[in-house]
Amino acid sequence: MHNPYTHYSALRVEHLRAEAARERLLRLTRPEPKPRPRLSLRELSLREVLLRWHLI
């Protein structure tokens, strides 16, 4: 009979691998995370400047 602990850890590794793959897929489909609803003015302007730099 096989060791149930090693069996469990193998399943766990598979699960973690699947989770990582799903995360990667989500990041590919939605590369930019949603901005937080409450941004300070300084953060907002800094973000705009960075976005413009990337657009140039």
Summary of the structure (lengths in Angstrom):
residues: 56
radius of gyration: 20.6
end to end distance: 63.7
largest distance: 63.7
contacts: 87
relative contact order: 0.07
helix: 73%
strand: 0%
